Amino acid sequence: MSDEKVRYGRAQKFRLSAKGTEAVASYSAVIEAARSGSGRAQFDAARAKWGAALGLAAEDGLYLVEFEAGGRTVSEAARNLEDCATSAKAVKDAVERLLKCGMLEPLPAPPLPAAPPRRYW
């Protein structure tokens, strides 16, 4: 199997896989538990522990939660995460990483619209 990158179009949408849904549930539980703690250090430690347990980066939970809402393109996710100081390149890299480990999956393309009826006059 080659280690070649698969390229997706700009309009390609992605969604969570079953594995990704489980990861989001565990991430949400970890974050809720960290909220009762004492500050940013405990929050960062909880994220790092969550990521290490799943073989992910600590910030991948943020990207998974963004795709939890349903099918999104990379540009839509980047736009939604602008307030988190996340660049479009970082989102694209995260999507590639999450696709590779099976947390995200591409949505199938919608069917093409039916051709208009032919008129002979």
C-alpha positions in Angstrom: 0.0 0.0 0.0 1.5 3.4 -1.0 1.8 6.3 1.4 0.4 8.6 -1.2 -2.0 11.4 -0.1 -5.6 11.2 -1.4 -6.8 14.5 -2.7 -10.3 15.7 -2.2 -12.1 18.6 -3.9 -12.9 21.8 -2.1 -16.6 20.8 -1.9 -15.9 17.4 -0.4 -17.7 17.0 2.9 -16.6 14.9 5.8 -18.4 13.3 8.8 -17.5 11.4 11.9 -17.1 7.6 11.6 -18.4 5.3 14.3 -14.9 5.4 15.8 -14.9 9.2 15.7 -18.3 9.4 17.4 -16.9 7.3 20.3 -13.9 9.6 20.5 -16.1 12.7 20.7 -18.1 11.1 23.5 -15.0 10.4 25.5 -13.6 13.8 24.7 -16.7 15.5 26.0 -16.6 13.5 29.2 -13.0 14.4 29.8 -13.6 18.1 29.1 -16.6 18.1 31.5 -14.5 16.5 34.2 -11.7 19.0 33.6 -14.1 22.0 34.0 -14.5 21.1 37.7 -10.8 21.4 38.1 -8.5 24.3 38.8 -7.5 26.0 35.6 -5.9 25.7 32.3 -3.2 23.3 33.3 -5.7 20.7 34.3 -7.6 21.2 31.1 -4.5 20.8 29.0 -3.4 17.7 30.9 -6.9 16.1 30.4 -6.7 16.8 26.7 -3.2 15.4 26.4 -4.2 12.2 28.3 -7.3 11.8 26.1 -5.3 12.2 22.9 -2.5 9.8 24.1 -5.1 7.1 25.0 -6.4 7.2 21.4 -3.2 7.9 19.6 -4.3 11.4 18.6 -2.9 14.9 19.2 -4.5 16.9 22.1 -6.0 19.4 19.7 -7.7 16.7 17.6 -10.7 16.7 19.9 -11.5 20.3 18.8 -11.6 19.2 15.2 -13.7 16.1 15.9 -16.3 18.1 17.8 -16.5 20.5 14.8 -17.3 17.6 12.5 -19.8 16.1 15.0 -22.5 18.5 13.7 -22.7 16.7 10.4 -21.1 16.9 7.0 -18.7 19.9 6.7 -16.1 20.9 4.2 -12.6 21.8 5.3 -13.2 25.5 4.6 -16.5 25.4 6.6 -14.6 23.9 9.6 -11.8 26.4 9.2 -14.3 29.3 9.2 -16.0 28.0 12.3 -12.7 27.6 14.1 -11.3 31.0 13.2 -12.0 32.3 16.8 -9.8 29.5 18.1 -6.8 30.9 16.3 -6.8 27.9 14.0 -5.5 28.3 10.4 -7.0 26.7 7.4 -3.8 24.7 6.9 -4.0 23.3 10.4 -7.6 22.2 9.8 -6.6 20.5 6.5 -3.7 18.8 8.2 -6.0 17.6 11.0 -8.5 16.3 8.5 -5.9 14.3 6.7 -4.6 12.9 10.0 -8.1 12.0 11.2 -9.0 10.4 7.9 -5.9 8.3 8.1 -6.7 7.0 11.6 -10.4 6.3 10.7 -12.0 9.0 12.9 -13.5 10.9 9.8 -14.9 9.6 6.6 -15.7 11.4 3.4 -19.4 11.8 2.5 -20.4 10.3 -0.8 -21.0 12.9 -3.5 -24.7 13.8 -4.1 -26.2 12.4 -7.2 -26.2 14.5 -10.3 -29.5 16.3 -11.1 -31.6 14.7 -13.8 -31.1 16.1 -17.2 -33.9 18.4 -18.4 -36.3 16.8 -20.9 -35.4 17.2 -24.5 -37.7 19.4 -26.5 -38.1 19.0 -30.2 -39.7 21.9 -31.8 
